[in-house]
C-alpha cells in the first residue's frame, strides 16, 4: 500500500491516523459486534458518539452556548436555500451578499429564488482576484443578514478580516472551517460541507445563533428548518451516521494536534512556503490573487506556458502528488492544502515544481 500526497479540493485528504482508526473499527465498533454503519442512530452508543463529536467541535471552535450545532445533509449547496428560508422571516425581504468568487455567485443565485439580494461588492469582472475593502461595499439598510464566503475554493481568495456589521453575518466556511481561529460570536450562521476539513462528503455542519431560529415558512421542506433540526438533535430523520462518526474522529485528532490554533500555525507555514516559492520563480509559476486576499487552503498557480500543463500533471502524478489540476474556470494548477496536508507534502510539491522548472 502506498499513500499519495492528495491535493484535492474536496472530497479531500483525511488524516491517515483517523483512517487507520476507522479501518481498525470497521468490522466491529465499540464492542457492538457490528460496524458503526450497521447500528441504529437512536441506540446509546451512536448517540454518545454523536454528542461527543458535537462537544469536541464546540471545544475546538469555542462555540458559545447560545449557538446550536446542527449535523445536516445536502451539502453547503442546500444551505444556499436554507439560509434565506430560515433568516428572512417575512419573505421576500432582502439580504446582502458579497460576490467574491464562484461559490458566492451560486449562493446569490439560489438566494434570489426566495429573497431580494443586494450585492455589496462584485469582483467577477476581474476574475476574482481580491476581496474589496469594506469601505467599498454598498450595504443596504434593510438586509436581514450579510452573506460572505470567507474562502473561495476555486479562485483561492480568502478574507483575512471580518467586516463590522449591524446585521447577522452568515458565512459559508466550507473550505476554511477549523483552519484558523475565529470568533464564532461575531457570526449569526456558519455553515460548511464536511468534505474538506471535517470528514467525508454527505455531512454539513450548521452553527446558528439561537435567536435566528424559528422563522421558517410553513410551506418549505421541514428538514431545512433549523428549528426542526435543533429540536431533534439533528436526528429528525436518519442522519449520515458514518460521516458523523468519522467527523468525530477528525475532531478528536485535531484536539490531539493542539487544536485550531496549532493547525492555523501549520497552515500559515504551509501557505507561506508555497506562495514564496511561486513568487520567487521568476514568473515560471504565478498566482493571480492579490497577496492580502490569498487563500491559505487553496493555492492556484499558472505555468508561464500552458502547453506544459499536461506534462506537469502527468509527471506530478507519477511523483505521487495527485489532484493538482486547477478548476477549468481558472486553468493551470491548484494545490489544496487543508489541515490533513502535512508540511512534508507541501515540501514535496515545491521540490517537484523546482525540478520541473529546471527540466522544462
Ligand atoms: N461553498 C464552497 C466554498 C465550496 O468550496 C463548495 C464545494 N466545493 C460548496 C459551497 C458546495 O458544497 P457542496 O458540494 O457540499 O454542496
Boltz pocket constraint, residues with backbone or C-beta under 6 A from the ligand:
constraints:
  - pocket:
      binder: B
      contacts: [[A, 9], [A, 10], [A, 74], [A, 75], [A, 76], [A, 77], [A, 78], [A, 103], [A, 149], [A, 151], [A, 152], [A, 153], [A, 154], [A, 172], [A, 173], [A, 174], [A, 175], [A, 193], [A, 194]]
      max_distance: 6.0
